[in-house]
């Protein structure tokens, strides 16, 4: 048995689009929705399929070992140990698993935030119904101008007693980067736990779970991690994972769950203890294809680093924001640069619908997304500053088209 070597990563530079030769867009600005697939990802999937085609069952253990290496690499992105990471099918699954596994007491309070993506609300609502919890929502309507007000509201709730704060690292609509370090300090002060939905941050924003005081972090692979849909991971601080209640389990949730397959006779047992790490959530067969692709997807992020990528993206969005505001768009970007992410969201000019505008832009080679009637622009490391003129020209043409409808 040997580890399948990862795809060889070429020397990359910020603004280098060479990994995306098939991408049709002149400017792909929809990474906050779904990332395009790179040649690295395509090659990784092809290698896995070739391995299974040649070996069948013989490839299973090789690619299982690959996933152990993947944990270590994902840990490097968030400042965690690979052993504290469980691979999952995505953000929704991971948050649901955490919500259903916490050792709740009737009346426990969970702090949530309005305007969140439903994936970070629905699991807590279901847990509240099942375990008799209380949900407290924090108003974020003024957070773009002042994230300190959010912290004040959270502290008020925590002072009255709360078990957990569940927050997105970056708000999906506005791109607001939430004050995770401040939330971590508040949770530590009042004995609460912090659970972070990192799908709009992980890979493009520096994260360190220890420094930020994060107890649980959940994310999916198809946005900033540049992987496919249907894969992601869950981090849990080791002592928090040991306190979880495994309300579901599968054959791989248990210690030495695979030993009966290769260790000889007498290993088939049903009394093996459930793992004490967060990897107890990995109950059965997973997407070998998806995790091979995810490892390839994150290789450029590890090489370039999220800090450098965020600076590159910020330098791309700054002039783009100025140009769009001059054209009548209203920017929802945070006032404080420290609260900005890789997302620029704008309210279109009066009389311009986001759907019509987005369609017109796509026809001109600019791919964006439009959550709840807003125009959301989200570049990554592969977007070059030279695209900005192309984007603004496409906006001008698109506005003329929309006004003529």
N, C-alpha and C positions, 0 to 999 in steps of 0.2 A: 504494500500500500504506500502510495506517495502522494504528496500534495500536487494538485494540478496547478502549474505555474500560471500566474495571472497574465493578461494581455500586456504586451510590451507597450509602454506609453511613450510616445515621441516627445521630444523637447517642445514645450508649449510656451506661448507668450499670451499675455492678456490682449484680447482683441483678435486672437487667431481663430479663424473659423474652419480650419482645415479638417477638423474631425467631423464636419457636417457637409460633405460634398453633395448630398442628395437633397438638402433642405431647399425648398422652393422659395421661401420668404426672402425678400431683400433685407428685411430687418425683423427678426423673430423676437417679439417682446411679450411672449405669453408663458414665460417660465413659471409664473405664479399659478398657472393652470396645469399644463402638462408640458414637460420638456421634450424636445425632439431627441431622436435616438442617434447616438454617435457611431462612428465606425468601430470604436472600441467595444461598445455594447454589442453591436452586430457580430463582431468577431468572437466575443466571449460566448454568446449563445451558440454560434456555429461550432465552436470547440466542444461545448458540452454535448450537443447533439451528435457530433462525430464520435465522441467518447462512448456514449451510450449505444450508438449504432455498432461500434466495433466490439464493445465488451458486454453490453447488456447489464446484468446484475453486477458484473465486476467493476463497473464505473461508480456504483453507489457510494462506496466508502471513500473513494478519492474525492468526490464532490461534497461529501459530508465534511471531510477535512478542510475543504475550501471554505466552507461556511464558518469554521472556527477561525480561520485567518480573517474572514470578513468581519467578524465581531471585533477583532483587535483594531482593524482599520476604522470601523465606525466609532470605536472608543476614542481613537485619536482625534476625531472631529469634535467630540464633546468633552474631552478630558476625563474619560472613564476607563475602567478596566473592561476587557472583553468579556470576562466572566460575569459581569453585571449587566450584560445585554442579552435580550431574547429577540430572535428574529420573528417577524410577524407578517401578516398579510396587509398591513397598512395602519393608518392613524385611527380609523374608526374601530377596528378590531382591538388595537392596543389599548385605547382609552376605555373601551367596554370591558376588557379583561381587568384593568386596574379598578374600575368602578365597581365591578362585581366581586373583587377579591379582597377589598379592604375590610378590616375587622370592625365594621360599623356598630354603633350603638344607637338605639332609637333616639331621635331628637338631635343627632349630630348635624352640624350646619356646614354646608358647602358654599364657598364664595365663588360666584361666577361673574362674567362680564357681559353686558349687553352688546349687541352688534357682533357677537362671535359667530364663526362658522358653526353650523349645526352639529358638526362632528364632535365639538367640544362642549355641547350642551345636552344633546339627547342621552348619552350614556349616564350622565349625572341625574337627569330627570327620571330615567328608569330605575336607577339605584335608589332615588328618593322614594319612589313608589314601593319598591320591594322591601326597603329597610327602614322606612319611616323617617327619612331625613328632611331637613329644612334647607331650601335653596335661597340664597341671598344674592341679588344681582347688583352689580356696581355700575353706575352711570358713567359712560366714557364719552359722552357727547362733547365735552370740552377738553378732552385729553390731548388733542392735536396741538393745542396751544399750551397746555399745562398738565404734564403727567403727574406732577406733585399732588394735584387734586385727587387723582385716582388712588394714590398711596394713602392719603388722608381718609378717604372713604373706606378703604380696605382695613386700615387700622381701627376705625370705629367699629366695624363688624367683628374684627378679631378680638377687640377688647371685651366684647360681650360674649365671646366664646365661639370658636369655629374649629372644625376638625381639619379642613383642607381648603386650599385655594387652587382653582383650576383656571389656567390662563393660556392663551396663545402667545408665543414669543413675539409674533408679529401679527397684527390684525389683518385679516385677508382683504377687507375692503379698502382701507385707507393706507395700508403699509406701515401703520404706526408700530414702532418698536417699543414693546412694553418694558417697564422698569423692573426687570427680573431681579437684579441685585437688591433693589429696595424691597421687593416683595419677599425675597428670600430672608432678608434680615427681619422683616416683620413676622414672618412665619416662625422663625427661630425664637423671637422674643416672646411670642404668645403661644408657643407650643403647637402650632399647626404644621401641616405638611403642604408642600408645593408641587403641583403637577403641571407640567408644561407641554402643550401641543406645539411642537417645533417645526411643523411642516413648511411654514413660510420663512423659516430662518436657517435650519440646519443645512450646512454646505455653503452658505453665502454670508453668514454672520458668525463671527467668533463666539463659541459657546464653551463654557467650562462649568460642568455641573457642580463641582466642589466649590469653586469660587462664588458661584451664584446661589448656592444653597438650594439646589433643585433636588427634590426627593425622587420624582418620577419624570421621565421625559419620553415622549412618544412622537414618532414621525413616520411619514411615508416616503417612498423612494422616487416618485414620478415627477417631482418638481425640481427643487434646487439641487438634489442629489443626482440628478441626471440619469436616473434608472427608469425601470418600467413601472407601470401600474400594478397593484396587487402585491407589493412587497414593502416592508418597512421594518422598524425595530422599536423595542421598548427598553428603556433603561430604568433600573430601580436601585437606589442606594442599598447596599448589602443588608443593613440592619432592617430597613423597611421591607425588603423582599422576604426576609425570614418571618416577619410578622403578618404577612398576607395569609388569607384563608383560601386555599385552593378549592373553590366551589365547583370547578370542572377539572377534569384531567383526562389525559390519553396515555397511550403506552409509552410515549417518550417523555412524559412528565415525571417519570420515576427514575431513581438512580440506577445506572447500568441497564437502562431499558433495552439496549440493543445486544447485550452480551449473549443471549440465547441464540443469536444468529450466527455467532462465529467462535464462541468459547467452549464448544463441546457439549457433552450431555449434562443433564441435571441443572441447566440454567433457566429453564422455563418456569417462572414463578410469578405469582400475582400478589406477593406480599412486600414487594420492594417499596421502600419509603419514597414519598414524593420529594422532589428536589427542594432544597431550601433556598435556592437562588431564583431569580426572575425567570430563568429558563424553564421553570415548571410550566410556563404558559405555552411552551412548544409541545403540544400534545401528540402530534402525528406527522405524517408526511407533509413536506413543504414544497414550495416552488423552487426546485433546483435550478430551473431556467432563470427564474426571476432573480435569485440571489447571485448567480453567476453574472447576470447583467448588472446588478447593483454594484458589485465589486468593481467592474469595469467602469461604471458610471462615476464612481467617486475618485478614481485615480487622478484625474486632472485637479480635483479639489484639494487632494492631499499634496500634490506637487506645487500648486500655485498658492495655496492657503486661503481660507475664507477671509482673512483680514485684507489680503491684497485684492481679492475679488471684490469685496465690498467697496474698497476705495476706488477701484476701477469703475464699478457700476455707478457710484456716486458722482464721479466726474462725467459720466455719460448723461445722467439724469439732470444734473444742474442746468446745463444750457438748454436741454430739451424742455425742462419745466418753464424756463424763462420765455422760450419761443412760443409755447402753448398758451401761457398766461397772456402774452401779448396778442394772441388771437382770440381772446375772449373766454378761455377755459378758466375754471376756478380750481386751483390746486388744493388737494386735501393732504398734502405732505406736511409732516410735523415741522413746527417752527424751529425746534431745537435739533441741530444736526445729529446729536447723540440719540435722538428718538426716531431717526430715519432708517429705512431698510433698503432693500433692493427693488422696492415697488414705488412707482409714482402713479397715484390715482387722481383723476380729474373729473369734475362735473362739466359736461359739454356746454357750449354756449346756449343761450336761450333759443328754443325752437329747434334744437338739434337732438335727435334721439340717439342713444348709445348704440342701439341695434343697427340702425341705418348707417351710422358713422363707422362702426366696426366692420360691417360688410363692405363698405366702400374702401376702407383702408386695406382690407384683405385683398380686394381686387387689384390693389396697387402695390401689393407685396409687403405690406406691413401687418404683421399678425399681432393682435392684442387680445385682451379678454375684457369682459364687461359685467362684473358682479353688481347686481341690483341697480342697473341703469347707470353705472359709472364706467368711465374708460380707464382701464388699468394697464400700465406699461411696465414690463418686468424683464429687463435685459440680464444677461449672465456674462461670464468671462469671455465668451466667444463673440460678443457684440463689440464692434469697433466704433470709435467716435466718429469716423467718417460716415456712418449711417445716419447721423442726426439730420443732416441736410436732406437726405432722402426721405426721412420720416416727416419732416416739416413740409416738404413739397407735397407729399402724399396727403397730409392733413389739409393743406390748402385746396387741393383738387377735390378731396372728399367732401369738404364743407360746401363747395360749390354744387356738387352733385346732390347732397342732402337738401340744400336750400331750394333746388330746382324741382324736387319731388312734389 
